[in-house]
Amino acid sequence: MSDIVEIARFSGEFEAQVALAHLTSEGIEANIVTDDAGGAFPNLSMLSGGVRILVRAEDAQAATSAINDLNAD
């Protein structure tokens, strides 16, 4: 079983979805994790630490690089 690590944290779902789409386009499998009561309270995710992007540990370096490239544009 692969270890799962957090590679990024965003204040909102939209930014996290953009990052997820970019990672997917780079061939990196990733997931979004947030605590917003199933979407009922989107602002709750800010109180719980934001929207997190998780990847397999072996993909962490490539994923972090891809996120940094995305943020540089």
Secondary structure by P-SEA (a helix, b strand, c coil): cbbbbbccccccaaaaaaaaaaaaaacccbbbbbccccccccccccccccbbbbccccaaaaaaaaaaaaaac
